Amino acid sequence: MRIWRWKQIDPAYDALFVRAAEFLTASADALETLFQAERIDAASFAPLDELEHKADVVTQDVLDRIE
């Protein structure tokens, strides 16, 4: 009989992946808003740029924990 021992997983991963999913959802909402606007100009992309930078921090945190 084989007994499996599960590797202990850092609980911070759950929080990081939840944050990543929240940024993904927020980005989709921001894109929907952007495309519903009458005009799309450089200033219209500001919310997406901000979300991208915040999401990059979460991605880097995940990668740092993996390494």
C-alpha positions in Angstrom: 0.0 0.0 0.0 1.4 3.4 -1.0 0.8 6.4 1.3 0.9 9.7 -0.4 2.5 12.6 1.4 1.4 15.9 0.1 3.9 18.6 -0.2 3.2 21.6 2.1 2.2 24.5 0.0 2.8 28.1 0.9 -0.7 29.5 1.8 0.4 32.8 0.2 -0.1 31.1 -3.2 -3.8 31.1 -2.7 -3.9 34.8 -2.0 -1.6 35.6 -4.9 -3.6 33.6 -7.4 -6.8 35.2 -6.2 -5.3 38.6 -6.6 -4.2 37.6 -10.1 -7.7 36.5 -11.0 -9.1 39.8 -9.6 -6.7 41.7 -11.9 -7.8 39.6 -14.8 -11.4 40.3 -14.2 -10.8 44.0 -13.6 -8.8 44.2 -16.9 -11.7 42.6 -18.8 -14.1 45.2 -17.2 -11.7 48.0 -18.1 -11.5 46.8 -21.7 -15.3 46.6 -22.0 -15.5 50.1 -20.7 -12.8 51.2 -23.1 -14.5 49.7 -26.1 -17.9 51.2 -25.2 -16.5 54.7 -25.2 -17.1 57.0 -28.2 -13.4 57.8 -28.6 -10.4 55.8 -27.7 -7.3 57.9 -27.0 -4.1 57.5 -25.0 -5.7 58.7 -21.8 -8.3 55.9 -22.1 -5.7 53.3 -21.6 -4.6 54.7 -18.2 -6.8 52.3 -16.1 -5.4 49.3 -18.1 -1.8 50.5 -17.6 -2.4 50.8 -13.9 -3.9 47.3 -13.6 -1.0 45.9 -15.7 1.6 47.3 -13.3 -0.2 46.0 -10.3 -0.7 42.6 -11.9 3.0 42.5 -12.7 3.9 42.9 -9.0 1.7 39.8 -8.2 3.2 37.8 -11.1 6.7 38.7 -9.8 5.7 37.6 -6.2 4.6 34.2 -7.6 7.8 33.8 -9.6 9.9 34.8 -6.6 8.2 32.1 -4.4 8.7 29.5 -7.1 12.4 30.1 -7.4 
